[in-house]
């Protein structure tokens, strides 16, 4: 358990600034939410985009993730560009899958923009960039990770990840036309 407190109604994790979220915590939270939704027999979830269970509004939908450079520019095209999200009260879990067809004129640190809701300022969050397409990184890089940032937390900043655990900003020169990040972000909104 990598969290200090749980929510009163659904026993979902509530992290403190010194807690380190783990994948197990997220899986347990998704299981708890799934169980509670299954118990709401009067709700027709299939085909619905939102519903309200008392004070716990739930919404799901799609979003279009976009790769940009912090100083401007964009890839020359995409072969995959999809995202889904689920909002449960003030918690958002968003998934993204992107594949570019060319590096284009990206300038500055690479970012993913278009997340469905701006994060609450100072909220705890988790970003997992699960991997990149084969050959999508320049030599010497181990992988890519991300961090929620920007004013109001509306972008995912991308970082180079090295096998020794170090990270530094990811730039257009660090990727190839096979760059294909996918992953998820979990964060609070107001």
C-alpha positions in Angstrom: 0.0 0.0 0.0 1.6 3.3 -1.1 -1.0 5.7 0.2 -1.9 7.1 3.6 -5.7 7.5 3.4 -8.7 6.1 1.6 -12.0 7.8 0.6 -14.9 7.2 2.9 -17.4 5.7 0.5 -15.5 3.6 -2.0 -12.1 3.1 -0.2 -10.2 4.6 -3.1 -6.6 5.7 -2.5 -5.9 9.2 -1.4 -2.2 10.1 -1.7 -0.3 12.5 0.5 2.7 14.5 -1.0 5.2 11.9 0.3 3.3 8.8 -0.9 4.5 7.0 -4.0 1.5 5.6 -6.1 1.8 2.1 -7.4 0.2 0.2 -10.2 -1.3 -2.2 -7.6 -3.1 0.8 -6.0 -4.6 1.8 -9.3 -5.7 -1.7 -10.1 -7.4 -2.0 -6.7 -9.1 1.3 -7.1 -10.4 0.3 -10.6 -11.7 -2.9 -9.1 -13.5 -1.1 -6.3 -15.1 1.3 -8.8 -16.1 -1.5 -11.1 -17.7 -3.4 -8.2 -19.7 -0.3 -7.2 -20.9 0.2 -10.7 -21.9 -3.4 -11.1 -24.0 -3.0 -7.9 -26.0 -0.2 -9.6 -28.3 -2.5 -11.4 -30.7 0.4 -12.4 -28.0 2.1 -14.4 -27.7 1.4 -18.1 -23.9 1.9 -18.6 -23.6 0.5 -22.1 -23.9 3.3 -24.6 -24.1 6.0 -21.8 -21.6 8.7 -21.6 -22.5 10.0 -18.1 -24.6 9.3 -15.2 -24.9 10.4 -11.6 -24.9 8.1 -8.6 -25.8 10.6 -5.9 -22.8 12.9 -5.2 -20.5 10.8 -7.4 -20.9 11.8 -11.1 -19.3 9.5 -13.6 -18.5 10.4 -17.2 -16.6 8.7 -19.9 -15.6 9.7 -23.4 -12.8 10.1 -25.9 -10.2 12.8 -26.5 -7.6 13.5 -29.2 -4.1 13.6 -27.8 -1.7 15.9 -29.7 2.1 15.9 -29.7 3.5 19.5 -29.6 6.8 21.2 -28.9 6.8 23.6 -25.9 8.2 26.2 -28.2 5.9 25.3 -31.1 5.7 22.9 -34.0 4.0 19.6 -34.6 4.7 16.2 -36.1 4.2 16.0 -39.9 1.4 13.5 -39.3 -0.1 10.7 -37.2 -0.9 7.1 -37.9 -2.6 6.6 -34.5 -4.1 9.3 -32.4 -6.7 8.1 -29.8 -7.6 8.6 -26.2 -10.3 7.6 -23.8 -11.1 8.9 -20.3 -13.3 8.2 -17.3 -14.1 10.9 -14.8 -15.3 9.7 -11.4 -16.2 12.7 -9.2 -13.1 14.8 -9.2 -10.7 12.0 -10.4 -9.9 11.6 -14.1 -8.2 8.6 -15.6 -7.2 9.2 -19.2 -5.5 6.8 -21.7 -3.6 7.8 -24.8 -2.2 6.0 -27.8 -0.2 8.0 -30.4 2.0 7.1 -33.4 3.5 9.8 -35.6 4.4 9.4 -39.2 7.1 12.1 -39.2 9.0 14.3 -36.7 8.0 17.5 -38.4 9.1 20.9 -36.9 8.8 20.2 -33.2 10.7 22.8 -31.1 11.3 22.6 -27.4 10.4 19.9 -24.9 7.8 17.4 -26.3 4.4 17.5 -24.8 1.0 15.7 -25.1 -1.8 18.2 -25.1 -5.6 17.9 -25.2 -6.1 16.1 -21.9 -9.9 16.1 -21.3 -9.9 18.2 -18.1 -7.3 20.6 -16.6 -5.8 19.2 -13.4 -6.3 20.9 -10.1 -3.4 23.1 -9.2 -1.1 21.2 -6.8 -3.0 17.9 -7.1 -1.3 14.6 -6.9 -1.2 12.7 -10.2 0.3 9.7 -11.9 1.6 9.5 -15.4 2.7 6.3 -17.0 4.1 6.3 -20.5 4.1 2.6 -21.0 6.4 2.5 -24.0 7.2 3.7 -27.4 7.1 2.0 -30.8 10.1 0.0 -32.0 12.8 2.3 -33.3 11.0 5.5 -32.1 13.9 6.8 -30.0 17.4 7.9 -30.8 20.1 5.5 -29.7 21.1 5.4 -26.0 17.6 6.1 -24.7 15.8 3.5 -22.5 12.3 4.9 -22.7 10.0 7.8 -22.1 8.2 9.0 -19.0 5.8 11.9 -18.4 4.8 14.5 -15.9 1.6 16.5 -15.7 2.4 20.2 -16.0 1.5 23.5 -17.5 -0.7 26.2 -16.1 -3.6 24.4 -14.6 -2.0 21.0 -15.4 -3.3 20.7 -18.9 -0.3 19.1 -20.6 1.8 16.0 -20.2 5.5 16.9 -20.4 7.6 14.1 -21.9 11.0 13.1 -20.6 13.8 10.8 -21.7 14.2 7.8 -19.3 17.6 6.2 -18.9 18.3 2.7 -17.5 19.9 4.2 -14.5 16.6 5.9 -13.5 17.7 9.4 -14.7 15.3 11.6 -16.7 15.7 14.8 -18.7 13.4 16.6 -21.1 12.6 14.9 -24.4 13.0 16.9 -27.6 12.2 16.4 -31.3 15.9 15.5 -32.0 15.5 12.5 -29.6 12.8 10.8 -31.6 12.3 9.3 -35.1 9.3 9.0 -37.4 8.4 5.8 -35.6 7.8 7.5 -32.2 4.7 5.9 -30.7 4.0 6.8 -27.0 1.1 5.2 -25.2 0.1 5.3 -21.6 -2.2 6.9 -19.0 -2.6 9.7 -16.6 -4.6 9.9 -13.3 -5.2 13.2 -11.7 -7.6 15.4 -9.6 -9.8 18.2 -11.0 -11.7 20.9 -9.2 
